[in-house]
Amino acid sequence: MSKRSTLVLGTRGSKLAVRQSEWVQSRLRDIAPAVTVEIRRIQTSGDKILDVPLAKIGGKGLFVKEIEDALLSGEIDLAVHSMKDVPTELPAGLELLCVPEREDPRDALISRDGRKFKDLPLGARVGTSSLRRQAQLLQARPDLSITMLRGNLDTRLKKLRDGQYDAIILAAAGLRRLTWGHEITEYLDPSICLPAIGQGALGIEGRANDQFVRSLLAALEHERTRTAVRAERALLHRLQGGCQVPIAAHARLEDHKVMLEGVVASVDGKEVIRDRVEGRTEDPIAAGVTLAERLLARGGDRILQTIYGTAP
């Protein structure tokens, strides 16, 4: 195992991404005081295109590809991602070396006048860039006007305050990590809006053969979070979905069981297929694949073919 005195940690340049990376940097400082961890900001494709809905940009890995390229070339030694941005298939030679304990996975509503979701006025303008959120919100409230919202968290909050929206939907985890939890009007119940795959979790990626970095990160690993996320990502992989397709899943661990709930929805929210399974914590991938098959059999295949443009 090749020990080093300096490691370079790659991250997106957003305030949230840097905060998450600084948390990892601080923990590694406690674990290995003799190792210096430098943070390097890397602009990704998803950061460069801010005036187009993510679903129309296409492709997977919009927020990680350039960072993964830097890992493969040896420019950086590890990378901190929001797990919901990480494709289910990683490039050869890379691995998720560590999955720390998950933050709150729920979506959060922030409204301009403090109204909760059910109390938003008829036809209220709600900002989100996520087709997953759009579909589920329209099922619950078909009257809403769902409008594209891109940009970093502080940019999105400013647009709300400027009156461009009546409410916006953001991941609770990001707000809490930035100590902006006080901005949240309401945590949306998963029965209204099931979270994105991996939402609230971090994935620390590195080279598969880098035993030194792997050994340092071992202290941050949270086995229960990894198990839950593996079940969710297995479902996404079976459905061949990207992070911007109307697919949602959330896994909870109870005793020795994985309780996995999933959703496949049409973009307009008129058709939402929801189901759940119980699986074994020893085999979370099986739970994800089983639930995916059930969703496909109940009509999810037809919905996804329409979205992907492959319907006969």
Order of alpha helices (4+ residues) and beta strands (2+ residues): beta-alpha-beta-alpha-alpha-alpha-beta-beta-beta-beta-alpha-beta-alpha-beta-alpha-beta-beta-alpha-alpha-beta-beta-beta-alpha-alpha
